[in-house]
């Protein structure tokens, strides 16, 4: 007997085939889209790689800021000379423009006598490592965030006028952060030894270092665990100009309990 196939069955078969084709086509489209996206996006779970990418991006932006700041300085000098009717090479006009630009977008280059302090991890920690490769008191042999902050605070208290940590100018919003024995500062990371340099009254800054309780505590660890500590006086330190990423802090006042200032 011949097998009978109704028109409804044939229609359902054609609709089912069409649906399968559409699903396959959409799946292929999504697959190709995913491949194109993955070609342009790099996904990584490595924190170190992510930090390196951010550091490179910060460097690029810093260079862009410096370039734009130079253009602003040039425009300010031109505008000042045009307004005052003086020559663009005038000493007074150039000086005022540089000062104004320094207070807004750039920290001007400075030089003068100062103090340089170097802190370093102790080489003795290797002798304290046990068979498992660890040491119970390893933290006693490395420089910590509070140690760097102690030096910075003491130098400011001693009248420092300008300061650098490693190769970076210290801004009012600079934050010293340590992860393990690695120093993080404004998007960059540094390994010990750590150097803090300050321009200002040399004798006052040396006295401030000697009188700081936090620095005295660090010196105790220098004697007990061999941490690095070196203080040098310099007749002339030179700090290059640097981009001020944010407007400098002008002043602050205490708020009284009665609501006044």
N, C-alpha and C positions, 0 to 999 in steps of 0.2 A: 504494500500500500504506500502511495506517495505521501510524503510528509507535508502537511499544510502549514504555511507560515502566513499569519495575518498581517495586514498593513500596519496595525498598531505595534506589533513586535518589531517589524522592520524599522519603523520610525524611532522606537526606543533605542534600537541598536545604533542608528546613525547619531542620535543625540548623545549617547554614551561615548561614542568614538570622538565626537567633536569636543566633549567635555575633557576627555583625556588629553587631546591635543592642546587645548587651552592651558591645562594644568602643567603639562610638560614645557610649553612655551614660557609660561610665567616663571617656572623653576629655573629654566635656562637664563632668563633675563636677570633674576635675582642673583644667580651664581656669577654672571659676568659683572654685574654691578659691584658685588662684593670683592671680586678680584681687582677691579679698577681702584676701589677705595684702598685696598690693602697695599697697592703699589705706591701710593702717595703718603700713607700713614705708617709710621714706625711705632710699634707697640712694644714696650719693654717693661719688665717688672724689676729691673735692676736699679735700685735707688741711686747707686753711684753714677750710672749712666744718665739718669734723669737730672742729677745735680750738675753733671758736666754740661748737659744741654742748656740748663738754665744759666750757668756761668757764662757760656759762650753768648747766649742771648743778651745777658746783662752787659757784657763787653761791647757787643754791637750797639746797643742802645746808648752806652756811655760815650762811644765814639761819635754817635749821631748828635748827642747833646752837646758835646764839645764843639763839633762843627757848627751847629746852629748858634751856639753861644758866641763863637767868634764872629759869625755874621751879624749878630745883634750888636756886639761891641763896635764893629765897623760902622753900622748904621747909626748908632748913638753918637759916635765921634763926628760923622758927617752931619747929622742933624744938629749937634751942638755947635759946630763951626758955622753952619749956615744961619742959625738963629742969632748967634753972637756977632756974626760978621767978622770972625777971626779966621785965621788960617788953620786948616785941619791939623797941621803939625804943631800947633801951639801947645806949650807945656801944660798950662793950666787947664785947657780944655781936655787934653788927653788924660791928664791925671784924674779929673773929676769923672770922666766917662768910665775909666777903668775902675774907679772906686765904686761907682754906681752899679756897674756890671758885676763886680765882685760880690756886692751885697745881695744880688738877685740870682744870677744864673751861674756865676763862677766864683770860686775862692781864688783871690790873686796869689801869685807866687810870693813867698816870704823867705827871709834869711836872717840869721843872727846867731848869737851864742846860745848854747843849750846843753841838754843832758840826754844821753842815750842809755837805756836800760835793757839788758838782754836776759831773758829767762829761758831755761832749758831743762829737759828731762834729765834724770839721773842715769848715768851709765851703770849704776850698781844694781839696777833691777834685774839684770840678766843673771846675777849670782843668786837671786832669791827665787828663781823659777824652779819648781819641783819637777819630778819625773812626768807628771801629767801635763806639763807645759803651762802651768798657771802659778800665780803667787797670791798668797792670802791678803797681803797688804800692798798690792801693786799701785794703788792710788797714792801711796806715800811717795812714790818715786816719779810722779809725772806732774807737770804744770797744769793747774786748773783755772777755770774761768775766773774765780774770785781772786786768784793771784795776779792775773793780768789787770783786772779791775782795780785791785789795790794800788798797783803802780800808777795807773791812769789817774785815779782819784787823788793820789798824793801829789802828782805833778801839777794837776789843776790847782790843788790847794796851795802849792808853792808858787803860784803866779804864772803858770805856763800860758803863753799867748797863742800858741798854735801847736798842734800835735799830730804825729803820724804813728800808726800801728802797722808794722811791716811796710808795705809800699802804698798805703792808703791814708789820705788825710782824714782826721777825725772830725765828723760833723756833730751838731748838737743831737742828732737822732741816731748816731752810730751805736750799735749794740754788739758787745763782745759775747760770742756764744762758743762754747767748747763742746765737742762731741768726742768723747774719749780723749785722746791727746791731739786732736785736730781743731784748729781755731777757724771759726766761720765768721767772716766780717764782710757785710755788704755784698753778699752774693759770691764771695770767693772763699776758698779754704786754704789753710796754711798748716804746715807741719813745724814742730819746734826745730831750732830755737826761735822764740818770739822776741821781736825788737820793738820797743816803744821809744820814740824820740820826741823831745819837746823843746821848743824855742821859748826862751824867757830868762828871768833872773836866775842864773846858775846856782848861786849860794842858797837862795831861798828854796829852790826845788830840791837841792841835796838835803837841806834841813828837814823839809817836809817828808822825804823818803825815810830819813832816820827816825822821825817822830811818829810815823804811821804805825799803829798797832798791827794792822793787817800785814804790812811789810815786815815788821819784826817777827810775826808768826812764820811767815814764809822763810825768813832767814834761819829760824830754828830748824826747819826742815832741810835747809841747805847744809847746815852743820851735821844733822843727824843722818840724812839719807843721800847727800851728795847732789842735790838739785843745783842747777846752774844759776849763777847770779853774777852779773857784771854791770858796773856803773861807770860810764865814761863821760867826762866833760868835753865839750866841743867848742872851739873858738868860733866856728862858723858852721851852721847847719842850713841847708837850702831845701825848701819844700816847693815843688813845682805847683803851678796852678791846677786846680781840680774843679770838676763840675759839682756844684751844690744842687743835689737832686731836689731838695725842698727849700722853701724860704727859711732863712735863719730865724731863730727865736729872738725876739726883740727884748721883751722884759716880762716879768711876772710880778704879781703883788699878792699879799696875804689877804684873804677874806675874813673880816672880823665877824664875831658872833652876832653883833647887832645888825648885820647885813651890809655895813659899810666896807670901804676898802682903805 
